[in-house]
């Protein structure tokens, strides 16, 4: 049954890959490159930067391809089928170097992992860009979209939890407890297992989702049309929320293992803290859904983001001597922010598509999905590159890092806490969320879309399609339409609305 529980569960399976693969990449890829393959920190961040920039430019192209595709399986679902094998192979290649050694052949090693990351990123986009666009085809109900997104975020959180804990268990079981080259076999087994899980997940998405029947004819698009998405005031404001939150998540995950190990000397509790954070995120997601259903999709941000900001401030006083239970409490607080941001950003994006249709008389879900992921990946790539140079600037060295781990029990935490590397990593871990989440919250306060205004947008689209005018709207609905779109009536429907 359309929009039934089975459909929602099938749709949510896409974020088993979206959340799970992204979690593995964020937590382990740099760790794998630097500590297992022996790649320098700067070279590792350059690999990620090049891969993300390439991938970022592919996203809008992928979005436009999905908009123009017409097939017996729809314009989005067909890519879930096409992407099955690339999803599997690219994930395995990401964590397998085919015997290349960075010390003896650095150029070949960096080239291989750059190509592997590009392949993985393009495979990710091949399925995730159409996936992010398909929800508006499945339902145009404001709260129903939030319901779909809630189940998606629960699956994402569950997959993230599994992928934050299970990979390290598999890696240690197959490659040993010592971080280093001996763990290569463990990473390969982990990638083979999870790659198969992700393949099955996308098969379920393909089988269980559907698309609207009244798809408009494919239209050509110019460079001006790509840029035109930024004339949508609601979309510009959404980007402030989306990028502020998502880049915070990307950089926090990239730094977290270094923070736990180098700053706090608590690597043994890494799985506990990350696992608790992700479990709490799953628990908080339905609660944030209840708030969003009652008060609007942006409202959870006003609860969760200030809590994350407060936790970042508390981290100023956290050090190697801080009890583990304090770290666990802070992880739960951050989870509230994580749940609110993920639910709000992904559910808000689908509403932008309808606002754009009222502005342009076109359905351009793929364009918006592609541009959004392009901006996120490009900005995150630059940010990760800057973090890499930041780690170099504070004299972090992966070889000294390995020695540190071997001798951590004999270290004097108070003396070590004053080293430049520790101070630098600590303040990056604290300052990045404080700045970016504050920007995210500032844009959230400017959000104009709520359920009443969204329903007015849908009513306006219906009136323009049937009668060619907005005369059938009430004065309140017309005012809501103009507030939601941030423009004047004569500019609606491509300038054709009387």
Secondary structure, DSSP 4 states (H G I P E B T S, - for coil): -TTSHHHHHHHHTHHHHHHHHHHHIIIIIHHIIIIIS---HHHHHHHHHHHHHHHHHHHHHHHHHHHH---TT-SSHHHHHHHHHHHHHHHHHHT--TT--TTT-HHHHHHHHHHHHHHHHHHHHHHHHHHHHHHHHH---HHHHHHHHHHHHHHHHHHHHHHHHHHHHHHHHHH-SS-SGGGHHHHHHHHHHHHHHHHHHHHHHHHH----S-PPPP----HHHHHHGGG-HHHHHHHHHHHHHHHHHHHHHHHHHHIIIIIS--GGGHHHHHHHHHHHHHHHHHHHHHHHHHH-TTHHHHHHHHHHHHHHHHGGG--TTS-HHHHHHHHHHHHHHHHHHHHHHHHHHHHHHHHHHHHHS---HHHHHHHHHHHHHHHHHHHHHHHHHHHHHTT--HHHHHHHHHHGGGS-HHHHTTSHHHHHHHHHHHHHHHHHHHHHHHHHHT----HHHHHHHHHHHHHHHHTSSSTTS-HHHHHHHHHHHTS-GGGSGGGT--
